[in-house]
């Protein structure tokens, strides 16, 4: 397993617990999709994994090594990239400058890695000297993902990649994540556009009140007539 959560408890204050002994796995080279109603703990799980939140208890392992409490910088050094929800670019700076800042921790080879990213994203390559704020929503999301790929991550955490995007651009983003997983990158994704995301994912984990309620193959869940109920919340039958 690339990622192992075991009975993780975390929240944003001592009196606000979001993750209630959450346990799940994310496997190497797969897209694992986290779904569930608002407040179920999906984004909190990503932030806790990346080190933006320190777990109060429990175990988090990456490739068998304990990482609970590790800082975001240390997670980057271990090959974990995080693309958070919303737009996270320096809008007044050029596309190139945004990419350069994304690779600021690299000691060498930044130019070569930027060239690799631009080959993957030809539309971004055409806008290299433009301000990031002038890019379309889809181009901005591609830039965010491309910036994360500069570090050649083994694990990609991504929160709501399709938010604000047209259906066509959303499909392109999902297809890109699928290609990354097929190339060996482990992808852990939170996404509200559940039916579209399930078409590209390997597994789906349904969270409910900070716990794992269901772990199913994505293709199986996609055709489940109870999918809407599972996504919106309500009691679900737990499976081992």
Backbone torsions as a table, in degrees:
resi	resn	phi	psi	omega
1	UNK	NA	136.6	176.1
2	UNK	-74.3	-44.5	-176.1
3	UNK	-126.9	134.7	176.8
4	UNK	-132.1	117.7	170.3
5	UNK	-99.9	132.2	177.5
6	UNK	-134.3	107.4	175.6
7	UNK	51.3	48.0	-177.9
8	UNK	-81.0	129.2	174.8
9	UNK	-114.6	126.8	-179.0
10	UNK	-155.9	158.3	178.1
11	UNK	-171.3	-176.2	-173.9
12	UNK	-98.4	-3.9	175.2
13	UNK	-161.3	164.5	-180.0
14	UNK	-59.8	-23.0	-178.2
15	UNK	-102.7	-1.7	-178.6
16	UNK	-121.0	97.5	179.3
17	UNK	-97.6	126.4	180.0
18	UNK	-104.9	-47.3	178.1
19	UNK	-95.0	121.3	-175.5
20	UNK	-111.8	84.0	-178.3
21	UNK	56.1	49.9	-178.7
22	UNK	-73.3	131.2	176.5
23	UNK	-131.4	129.5	173.5
24	UNK	-164.8	169.2	176.7
25	UNK	-125.2	150.3	169.0
26	UNK	-126.5	124.7	-170.3
27	UNK	-91.5	154.8	178.7
28	UNK	-57.2	135.0	172.7
29	UNK	66.1	24.2	178.1
30	UNK	-124.6	158.8	167.8
31	UNK	-97.0	116.3	175.5
32	UNK	-106.0	123.8	-174.6
33	UNK	-103.8	125.5	175.0
34	UNK	-97.7	121.7	178.8
35	UNK	-130.8	167.6	-179.7
36	UNK	148.2	171.4	-178.7
37	UNK	-68.0	165.5	175.7
38	UNK	-57.2	137.2	179.9
39	UNK	85.9	3.6	-177.9
40	UNK	-74.8	-18.0	177.9
41	UNK	110.3	12.1	-174.6
42	UNK	-64.5	-56.6	-179.9
43	UNK	-65.5	-35.3	178.5
44	UNK	-62.0	-36.8	177.9
45	UNK	-62.3	-43.0	178.7
46	UNK	-64.4	-44.6	-178.7
47	UNK	-64.9	-36.9	178.8
48	UNK	-68.7	-41.2	178.3
49	UNK	-62.2	-40.7	-175.5
50	UNK	-80.7	-8.4	177.8
51	UNK	94.7	7.7	176.8
52	UNK	-76.7	-23.1	173.1
53	UNK	-126.8	137.3	177.5
54	UNK	-92.0	127.1	177.9
55	UNK	-67.1	144.8	176.7
56	UNK	-78.0	-31.7	177.9
57	UNK	-160.1	169.7	-179.3
58	UNK	101.3	179.7	-176.1
59	UNK	-126.3	137.3	173.0
60	UNK	-127.9	122.8	-179.0
61	UNK	-121.2	143.9	172.8
62	UNK	-120.6	116.9	-176.8
63	UNK	52.2	39.8	175.7
64	UNK	84.4	-2.7	-179.1
65	UNK	-105.9	135.7	-179.6
66	UNK	-67.4	130.2	-179.6
67	UNK	-129.6	5.2	-179.5
68	UNK	-56.8	127.5	-179.9
69	UNK	88.3	0.2	177.5
70	UNK	-68.6	145.0	-178.5
71	UNK	-78.1	158.8	176.7
72	UNK	-56.1	-40.5	179.2
73	UNK	-61.6	-42.0	177.8
74	UNK	-65.0	-35.0	177.6
75	UNK	-66.1	-39.6	175.9
76	UNK	-60.6	-42.8	-179.8
77	UNK	-65.0	-26.0	179.3
78	UNK	-89.4	4.5	174.8
79	UNK	91.3	23.8	178.4
80	UNK	-111.7	123.4	178.3
81	UNK	-112.3	148.7	-177.4
82	UNK	-129.9	123.6	173.6
83	UNK	-110.7	100.6	-175.3
84	UNK	-74.9	172.8	179.9
85	UNK	-67.7	148.6	176.3
86	UNK	84.2	-172.2	-179.5
87	UNK	-92.2	127.6	-175.5
88	UNK	-130.6	49.0	179.8
89	UNK	-112.9	163.3	170.8
90	UNK	-91.1	94.2	-169.4
91	UNK	-60.6	-32.1	-177.5
92	UNK	-81.0	-10.2	-179.2
93	UNK	-97.2	160.7	-178.9
94	UNK	-71.7	164.8	175.4
95	UNK	-58.0	-44.8	-179.5
96	UNK	-61.1	-43.7	-178.7
97	UNK	-65.2	-37.3	176.0
98	UNK	-61.2	-41.8	178.3
99	UNK	-65.5	-42.0	-179.8
100	UNK	-61.8	-40.0	178.6
101	UNK	-66.9	-32.8	178.2
102	UNK	-65.6	-25.0	-179.9
103	UNK	-105.7	22.6	-173.8
104	UNK	-64.5	-23.8	-179.3
105	UNK	-83.5	-8.9	-179.5
106	UNK	-74.4	137.9	180.0
107	UNK	-86.7	-23.2	-179.1
108	UNK	-161.5	160.2	172.7
109	UNK	82.4	14.7	-176.7
110	UNK	-62.5	-44.1	-177.6
111	UNK	-60.6	-41.7	-179.5
112	UNK	-65.3	-39.0	-179.1
113	UNK	-71.9	-35.8	174.9
114	UNK	-62.8	-40.6	178.3
115	UNK	-61.4	-39.7	178.0
116	UNK	-61.2	-45.0	-179.0
117	UNK	-64.0	-42.5	-177.8
118	UNK	-67.0	-30.5	175.7
119	UNK	-67.7	-31.7	179.4
120	UNK	-77.1	-28.1	-176.2
121	UNK	-124.2	79.0	-176.4
122	UNK	-60.8	-31.5	179.3
123	UNK	-66.9	-35.5	177.0
124	UNK	-68.9	-38.4	178.9
125	UNK	-59.2	-36.5	179.4
126	UNK	-71.2	-20.0	-176.1
127	UNK	-110.0	22.7	-168.7
128	UNK	-56.5	-35.9	-176.5
129	UNK	-94.4	-2.3	-179.7
130	UNK	-79.3	153.7	171.8
131	UNK	-64.7	141.6	-178.6
132	UNK	-60.2	-31.4	-178.0
133	UNK	-67.6	-17.4	-178.7
134	UNK	-88.4	-5.8	179.6
135	UNK	-75.4	153.2	173.6
136	UNK	-68.2	167.9	179.6
137	UNK	-58.0	-42.7	179.7
138	UNK	-66.1	-39.5	178.6
139	UNK	-66.9	-38.5	178.2
140	UNK	-63.7	-40.8	178.4
141	UNK	-65.9	-39.4	176.6
142	UNK	-61.8	-40.0	178.7
143	UNK	-64.1	-41.9	178.5
144	UNK	-61.3	-45.6	179.7
145	UNK	-66.7	-42.6	179.0
146	UNK	-60.5	-39.3	178.2
147	UNK	-62.3	-40.1	177.8
148	UNK	-66.8	-34.2	-177.4
149	UNK	-72.4	-14.1	177.4
150	UNK	-56.2	-30.8	-177.7
151	UNK	-85.9	2.3	-177.9
152	UNK	48.5	58.1	-173.3
153	UNK	-68.3	147.7	172.0
154	UNK	-84.9	-24.0	179.9
155	UNK	-131.2	130.1	176.7
156	UNK	-115.9	120.3	173.1
157	UNK	-102.1	127.3	-176.8
158	UNK	-141.2	130.0	-173.0
159	UNK	-112.4	113.8	177.1
160	UNK	55.6	58.1	-177.4
161	UNK	-64.4	-23.3	-175.7
162	UNK	-94.3	0.2	-174.4
163	UNK	-62.0	128.6	179.0
164	UNK	78.6	5.6	-177.8
165	UNK	-104.3	153.4	175.3
166	UNK	-68.9	159.3	178.0
167	UNK	-55.7	-38.9	-178.6
168	UNK	-65.5	-46.5	-179.9
169	UNK	-67.7	-35.7	177.1
170	UNK	-59.0	-43.5	179.2
171	UNK	-62.2	-36.8	178.4
172	UNK	-65.0	-41.0	179.2
173	UNK	-65.5	-44.5	178.3
174	UNK	-62.5	-39.9	179.5
175	UNK	-64.4	-37.0	176.9
176	UNK	-63.1	-45.0	178.9
177	UNK	-63.4	-37.1	176.8
178	UNK	-62.2	-42.8	179.4
179	UNK	-64.6	-37.9	177.6
180	UNK	-63.2	-44.4	179.4
181	UNK	-63.8	-42.1	178.9
182	UNK	-62.7	-25.7	177.6
183	UNK	-86.3	1.3	175.5
184	UNK	112.1	-7.1	179.2
185	UNK	-77.9	135.1	175.1
186	UNK	-86.7	124.8	-177.0
187	UNK	-115.3	124.8	173.3
188	UNK	-115.9	116.0	-168.8
189	UNK	-125.7	136.7	167.8
190	UNK	-104.0	132.4	-176.1
191	UNK	-154.8	130.7	177.7
192	UNK	-81.7	-25.7	179.1
193	UNK	-80.8	71.4	-165.0
194	UNK	-64.2	-49.0	-174.6
195	UNK	-61.6	-40.7	178.3
196	UNK	-67.7	-42.8	-177.9
197	UNK	-65.7	-35.8	-179.3
198	UNK	-62.5	-26.3	-179.8
199	UNK	-68.9	-19.9	-177.2
200	UNK	-110.0	-16.3	-175.3
201	UNK	-84.5	161.0	172.7
202	UNK	-90.3	-44.9	-176.7
203	UNK	-136.7	154.4	177.6
204	UNK	-126.7	132.1	177.1
205	UNK	-113.4	121.0	178.0
206	UNK	-93.9	120.9	177.1
207	UNK	-99.7	144.5	179.5
208	UNK	-144.9	115.2	179.0
209	UNK	53.2	43.3	174.3
210	UNK	78.3	11.2	178.8
211	UNK	-126.3	159.5	174.3
212	UNK	-78.9	118.0	179.9
213	UNK	-98.0	-28.2	-175.1
214	UNK	-158.0	140.1	176.6
215	UNK	-130.8	110.0	-174.3
216	UNK	-136.8	152.7	168.4
217	UNK	-58.2	138.8	-176.5
218	UNK	-60.0	-41.3	-178.5
219	UNK	-63.4	-33.8	179.3
220	UNK	-71.7	-43.1	-178.7
221	UNK	-69.1	-31.7	-179.3
222	UNK	-57.5	-34.0	-177.5
223	UNK	-100.8	13.1	178.8
224	UNK	-79.5	122.7	-179.3
225	UNK	-64.5	-14.5	179.9
226	UNK	-95.6	13.2	-175.3
227	UNK	-57.4	-45.9	-178.6
228	UNK	-60.5	-39.3	179.9
229	UNK	-67.7	-39.2	179.0
230	UNK	-64.2	-38.5	-177.2
231	UNK	-73.4	-38.7	-176.1
232	UNK	-83.0	-15.0	178.1
233	UNK	113.6	175.8	-175.5
234	UNK	114.0	161.5	-175.8
235	UNK	-66.0	134.0	175.1
236	UNK	-127.3	153.8	-179.3
237	UNK	-78.1	124.7	-178.5
238	UNK	-78.0	144.4	177.0
239	UNK	-121.7	145.3	178.6
240	UNK	-70.7	NA	NA
